[in-house]
Amino acid sequence: MLTFKQTHIVLVVFAMLSSTLTHARQIVAESRQIKSFDSAWKFCAGEIKGAEQPEYNDASWRTVDVPHDWSIAGLAHSEANIDSATELPVVKGEWKFKGGDDALWKNPGLDDASWQSVKLPAPWEEHSNYTADNVVGWFRRELTVPADLQGKDLFINVGKIDDADETYFNGVKVGGLGQFPPHYTTAWDIIRRYKVPHELIHYGGKNTIAVRVFDGVQGGGIYDEGAKITEGIFESSSPAGSGGGISTRARGGTEKSSSFPEMSKASASSSNSTACIWTATCGLTACTSATGRTAIPAFSMN
C-alpha cells in the first residue's frame, strides 16, 4: 500500500509527464504544414534518361496539374514522335520464332534458319502451340530501311505484346515495356513504339529486329499490329493503355519540385520533419526532408 506522501509524489510526477507530452504535441502540431502538390508539375512523354536526378533540367517540359491523364490531353506520344518522325510498322508479315531464352539471339548475325516461320500478329498459342505459362520466346525479322531516310531517327511500331518485352535493333536494345521475372509486371495492352537512333540504322540495307517476350499467364507473343491510334480516358488501344498519367502505372515522367520553409531548431528536434506524397493507385511514392528540393518521378514508383 502506498502512503499518502508516496501517492502525492506519484500524482505530481504523472502531472509533470502529462504536461510535457501536451507541450510536445503542441510543438508538433504547430510545426506541421499541409501543402498541396496538385499544381505545377513538369511532364514529358516517353523514356527520359536521368530525369530522376534532382539536377535534371526540365525547363522544356510541359507544365501540368494533377490529376493528369496524358491520353485525354493528347500527349501519349513523345514530342519527337509528333514532329514528323518516320514510323515503321513492322509487325504484320513473316517472322522467325523460337521458344526459350538465350541472350545471343539478339545478335544480327545469328543463323535463325532453323527457327519456325510464323505470320504475325497472332498469339504464340495459335501460331506455334506454345501454351505454357511463365515462359520466354524470341521473334526475329529483317527490315530494309529506305536509303532516302539517311541520317534520320526512326520509330518502330512493334504492336501489342503479351506480357513484357525487350526489343533490339541490330543487336542494341531500343525499348521494352513490362518487366521480366523476378519482378514481373505486364504491359499486355500497350502499343510499343520505340525510337531507333540513326547511328544504329543501315540505310538501304538489311537491319535485324529481335524481340524477347515473356508471357505470364493466358495468351502470349506479338498479338496485335498496333495500327489503331486512339487517345481517350478509357481507351486501351491508346499508346498509354487504358488512359495514362498520374492515375495509372505507365511509362513517362512527371516531376515536382517543392521548397519548405526553414523550421526552428526546437520544432525540428521535436517532430519527424518529413513530407510525403500519396496517390490512390500507386500508394506512397516519395518522402523528403522538411527543407530542400526533391524530384519525384511519379510514374516509376511502385
Backbone torsions as a table, in degrees:
resi	resn	phi	psi	omega
1	MET	NA	133.2	177.1
2	LEU	-79.3	140.3	175.1
3	THR	-76.0	169.8	179.3
4	PHE	-60.0	-39.8	-178.8
5	LYS	-66.7	-42.4	179.6
6	GLN	-64.7	-40.6	178.5
7	THR	-62.4	-40.2	179.0
8	HIS	-62.6	-41.9	179.9
9	ILE	-63.9	-43.2	179.5
10	VAL	-61.1	-43.4	-180.0
11	LEU	-64.7	-38.5	179.3
12	VAL	-65.4	-44.4	178.9
13	VAL	-62.5	-43.5	179.3
14	PHE	-61.3	-41.8	179.7
15	ALA	-64.4	-38.8	179.3
16	MET	-66.0	-43.1	178.3
17	LEU	-63.0	-42.2	179.9
18	SER	-62.6	-42.0	178.9
19	SER	-64.8	-39.9	179.6
20	THR	-64.5	-44.1	179.8
21	LEU	-64.8	-39.7	178.0
22	THR	-62.6	-41.9	178.9
23	HIS	-64.3	-41.7	179.5
24	ALA	-63.3	-40.7	178.4
25	ARG	-63.7	-38.0	178.6
26	GLN	-63.8	-40.1	179.3
27	ILE	-63.6	-44.2	179.6
28	VAL	-62.9	-44.8	-178.9
29	ALA	-62.1	-39.9	-178.7
30	GLU	-69.6	-32.2	-177.5
31	SER	-84.8	-16.3	-179.0
32	ARG	-71.8	136.0	178.8
33	GLN	-127.7	141.0	176.3
34	ILE	-110.6	122.5	-176.9
35	LYS	-132.1	130.4	179.3
36	SER	-75.0	135.9	175.7
37	PHE	-109.9	24.1	-174.0
38	ASP	-81.9	-22.4	-171.7
39	SER	-112.4	158.6	170.8
40	ALA	62.2	40.9	169.4
41	TRP	-81.8	157.7	174.4
42	LYS	-105.5	136.0	-176.2
43	PHE	-133.2	138.8	171.0
44	CYS	-147.5	126.8	-178.8
45	ALA	-74.2	144.4	174.8
46	GLY	109.7	-179.1	-179.9
47	GLU	-92.5	114.2	-176.1
48	ILE	-117.1	114.9	-178.9
49	LYS	-70.5	135.1	176.2
50	GLY	83.1	-0.2	-175.9
51	ALA	-69.2	-15.3	179.2
52	GLU	-79.7	-8.5	-177.8
53	GLN	-82.8	136.7	-178.9
54	PRO	-58.0	-31.7	-176.3
55	GLU	-85.4	0.6	-178.6
56	TYR	-61.4	136.1	-178.6
57	ASN	-85.9	104.7	-178.6
58	ASP	-106.1	23.4	-175.5
59	ALA	-61.8	-28.7	-178.0
60	SER	-86.2	-5.5	-178.9
61	TRP	-72.4	157.3	177.4
62	ARG	-75.7	139.8	177.2
63	THR	-90.8	127.0	-178.1
64	VAL	-136.2	161.7	171.2
65	ASP	-106.6	148.8	177.2
66	VAL	-110.9	149.1	5.8
67	PRO	-62.1	144.6	-176.9
68	HIS	-140.7	126.0	178.9
69	ASP	-109.6	108.8	-173.9
70	TRP	-70.5	-18.9	179.0
71	SER	-75.5	-47.6	-178.5
72	ILE	-68.6	-23.3	177.5
73	ALA	-84.5	-4.1	178.7
74	GLY	76.2	28.9	-176.1
75	LEU	-115.6	23.4	-175.9
76	ALA	-69.9	-22.6	177.6
77	HIS	-94.4	154.1	172.8
78	SER	-71.3	159.4	179.6
79	GLU	-60.9	-36.9	-179.4
80	ALA	-64.6	-34.6	-179.4
81	ASN	-69.2	-35.0	-178.7
82	ILE	-69.5	-36.6	-172.7
83	ASP	-79.7	69.3	170.4
84	SER	52.9	28.0	175.2
85	ALA	-72.3	149.5	179.9
86	THR	-85.0	125.7	178.4
87	GLU	-111.7	131.1	-179.3
88	LEU	-109.8	113.9	172.9
89	PRO	-75.0	121.8	-171.7
90	VAL	-116.6	-2.4	-171.3
91	VAL	-73.5	-50.0	-169.4
92	LYS	-68.1	126.8	178.1
93	GLY	132.0	-158.9	-174.7
94	GLU	-95.1	131.8	177.0
95	TRP	-126.1	166.3	168.4
96	LYS	-101.5	137.5	-177.4
97	PHE	-132.5	143.7	173.4
98	LYS	-149.9	129.5	174.4
99	GLY	-76.4	149.0	-177.1
100	GLY	115.4	-170.5	-174.2
101	ASP	-151.4	126.8	177.2
102	ASP	-154.7	123.8	-177.5
103	ALA	-60.3	-24.2	-179.4
104	LEU	-71.5	-16.0	-176.1
105	TRP	-70.0	-8.4	176.6
106	LYS	-83.6	-14.9	-172.6
107	ASN	-69.4	135.3	-178.3
108	PRO	-61.2	-32.7	-176.1
109	GLY	-84.4	5.2	-178.8
110	LEU	-63.7	137.8	175.1
111	ASP	-84.9	104.3	-178.0
112	ASP	-107.1	23.8	-177.0
113	ALA	-61.3	-28.8	-178.2
114	SER	-85.4	-4.9	179.9
115	TRP	-72.5	158.2	179.3
116	GLN	-74.1	136.0	173.2
117	SER	-87.0	127.9	-177.2
118	VAL	-132.8	155.6	176.5
119	LYS	-101.7	126.4	178.5
120	LEU	-115.6	155.7	6.6
121	PRO	-83.4	144.9	175.6
122	ALA	-174.3	142.9	174.1
123	PRO	-61.5	147.0	-178.3
124	TRP	-70.6	-14.8	171.5
125	GLU	-64.7	-31.5	-179.2
126	GLU	-83.3	-46.8	-174.1
127	HIS	-84.0	-17.6	-176.5
128	SER	-137.4	3.8	-176.6
129	ASN	53.9	37.0	179.6
130	TYR	-92.1	88.6	-164.9
131	THR	-103.6	-5.7	-178.4
132	ALA	-70.9	154.4	173.7
133	ASP	-97.0	162.2	179.4
134	ASN	57.0	52.6	-178.3
135	VAL	-131.1	162.7	178.9
136	VAL	-117.8	143.8	173.8
137	GLY	-143.2	158.2	-178.7
138	TRP	-121.5	143.7	173.1
139	PHE	-120.6	142.8	177.0
140	ARG	-139.6	145.4	171.4
141	ARG	-156.1	158.9	176.9
142	GLU	-99.0	149.9	-176.7
143	LEU	-140.8	132.4	174.5
144	THR	-101.8	123.5	179.1
145	VAL	-97.5	125.9	-177.5
146	PRO	-54.7	139.8	-177.7
147	ALA	-64.7	-26.0	-177.9
148	ASP	-73.6	-3.1	174.7
149	LEU	-94.6	10.1	-176.8
150	GLN	-46.5	127.9	175.5
151	GLY	87.0	-3.7	-178.5
152	LYS	-97.9	140.8	169.1
153	ASP	-70.5	149.8	178.9
154	LEU	-124.4	163.8	168.9
155	PHE	-119.0	134.0	174.0
156	ILE	-106.5	134.2	178.1
157	ASN	-98.4	107.1	-177.2
158	VAL	-97.5	11.5	174.8
159	GLY	71.1	-154.5	177.4
160	LYS	-103.3	135.8	-174.4
161	ILE	-127.6	132.9	-178.0
162	ASP	-111.0	111.0	10.0
163	ASP	-114.0	-44.3	-176.7
164	ALA	-125.5	153.8	-178.9
165	ASP	-142.5	158.5	164.5
166	GLU	-129.6	123.0	-174.5
167	THR	-113.7	131.6	-176.1
168	TYR	-119.3	140.5	175.8
169	PHE	-121.4	116.4	-174.5
170	ASN	50.5	41.5	174.2
171	GLY	86.8	-4.0	-178.1
172	VAL	-110.9	132.9	-179.9
173	LYS	-68.7	126.8	179.9
174	VAL	-116.4	-6.2	179.3
175	GLY	178.9	173.3	178.5
176	GLY	173.8	139.0	176.5
177	LEU	-130.3	156.2	-170.6
178	GLY	74.2	178.2	178.4
179	GLN	-134.2	143.9	175.6
180	PHE	-82.0	159.4	174.6
181	PRO	-56.4	150.3	14.9
182	PRO	-87.5	-4.3	-179.3
183	HIS	-109.4	56.1	-172.9
184	TYR	-63.6	129.0	168.4
185	THR	-138.8	146.9	-177.9
186	THR	-95.3	150.4	171.7
187	ALA	-136.7	42.2	-168.6
188	TRP	-64.4	-24.7	-174.2
189	ASP	-108.2	17.2	-177.1
190	ILE	-109.7	131.2	177.4
191	ILE	-70.5	132.8	178.7
192	ARG	-92.2	116.8	172.8
193	ARG	-127.2	111.7	-172.4
194	TYR	-118.1	136.8	178.5
195	LYS	-79.5	134.9	176.5
196	VAL	-115.7	111.6	179.7
197	PRO	-62.8	146.2	-175.9
198	HIS	-60.8	-24.6	-179.1
199	GLU	-64.4	-22.3	-177.7
200	LEU	-90.2	-9.6	-167.3
201	ILE	-96.1	135.8	171.6
202	HIS	-96.3	95.6	-176.3
203	TYR	-71.5	131.0	-179.2
204	GLY	76.4	3.7	-178.6
205	GLY	-131.9	-170.2	-175.6
206	LYS	-80.0	133.9	172.5
207	ASN	-126.2	150.2	-178.1
208	THR	-118.5	127.4	172.9
209	ILE	-105.9	129.6	176.7
210	ALA	-126.8	131.8	-177.2
211	VAL	-125.1	117.1	175.0
212	ARG	-91.9	127.9	-173.2
213	VAL	-126.6	136.3	171.1
214	PHE	-113.7	133.5	176.5
215	ASP	-116.3	122.1	178.4
216	GLY	-80.5	-65.0	-179.7
217	VAL	-139.0	161.1	178.2
218	GLN	58.5	-140.1	-173.2
219	GLY	-65.8	157.2	179.4
220	GLY	-145.3	162.2	175.3
221	GLY	100.4	-168.4	179.8
222	ILE	-92.8	96.6	-167.6
223	TYR	-104.5	-7.0	-176.6
224	ASP	-145.6	137.9	-175.5
225	GLU	-78.6	-10.0	175.6
226	GLY	70.4	31.1	-176.3
227	ALA	-77.6	-31.6	-176.4
228	LYS	-78.7	131.6	177.0
229	ILE	-120.2	102.4	-179.3
230	THR	-130.9	135.5	178.7
231	GLU	-119.9	119.9	179.7
232	GLY	-163.6	166.8	-169.8
233	ILE	-65.7	-29.1	-179.8
234	PHE	-122.5	17.7	-172.9
235	GLU	-88.9	111.5	-175.4
236	SER	-72.7	-17.8	178.9
237	SER	-83.9	-3.0	172.2
238	SER	-63.3	147.9	176.8
239	PRO	-57.2	-21.0	178.7
240	ALA	-92.8	7.2	-177.7
241	GLY	81.0	-149.8	-177.4
242	SER	-76.4	72.0	-173.0
243	GLY	81.1	163.2	-179.8
244	GLY	-154.0	159.3	176.4
245	GLY	129.1	-146.8	-174.0
246	ILE	-68.4	-19.1	-175.2
247	SER	-91.6	-5.8	179.8
248	THR	-133.6	162.4	178.4
249	ARG	-89.8	92.7	-175.6
250	ALA	-133.6	166.9	-175.7
251	ARG	-88.1	126.9	180.0
252	GLY	170.3	-173.6	-179.4
253	GLY	-135.6	129.3	171.1
254	THR	-133.3	130.6	-174.0
255	GLU	-128.9	138.5	179.3
256	LYS	-129.9	128.9	175.6
257	SER	-112.4	142.0	-179.4
258	SER	-149.2	144.8	176.5
259	SER	-115.4	136.9	178.7
260	PHE	-108.6	142.1	-178.9
261	PRO	-65.5	154.8	177.9
262	GLU	-61.7	144.1	178.2
263	MET	-112.6	150.9	178.4
264	SER	-66.9	155.8	179.7
265	LYS	-59.6	-36.9	-179.4
266	ALA	-65.4	-42.7	-180.0
267	SER	-67.8	-42.3	-177.3
268	ALA	-65.9	-36.0	-178.1
269	SER	-79.3	-14.6	-176.4
270	SER	-102.0	0.3	-177.1
271	SER	-142.9	159.6	174.4
272	ASN	-87.0	90.6	-167.9
273	SER	-79.3	77.6	-176.8
274	THR	-131.2	135.0	175.7
275	ALA	-108.0	135.4	-178.7
276	CYS	-128.4	155.0	176.9
277	ILE	-117.9	136.2	-178.5
278	TRP	-125.8	132.2	172.7
279	THR	-121.0	151.5	-171.2
280	ALA	-63.7	-36.2	-174.9
281	THR	-97.5	-29.6	-175.1
282	CYS	-98.1	-17.3	-179.3
283	GLY	81.8	-155.2	-177.5
284	LEU	-69.6	117.3	-173.8
285	THR	-99.6	-33.3	-178.5
286	ALA	-167.9	153.4	175.0
287	CYS	-130.2	152.9	178.5
288	THR	-142.5	157.2	176.4
289	SER	-68.3	170.0	-171.1
290	ALA	-68.6	-21.9	178.1
291	THR	-126.0	154.7	175.6
292	GLY	108.5	-178.5	-174.5
293	ARG	-109.7	136.0	179.0
294	THR	-131.9	131.2	175.3
295	ALA	-99.6	131.5	-174.1
296	ILE	-123.2	102.6	175.9
297	PRO	-78.8	91.4	-165.7
298	ALA	-65.0	-29.2	-172.7
299	PHE	-87.4	-8.2	-178.3
300	SER	-102.3	3.1	-179.6
301	MET	-84.5	153.5	176.4
302	ASN	-85.3	NA	NA
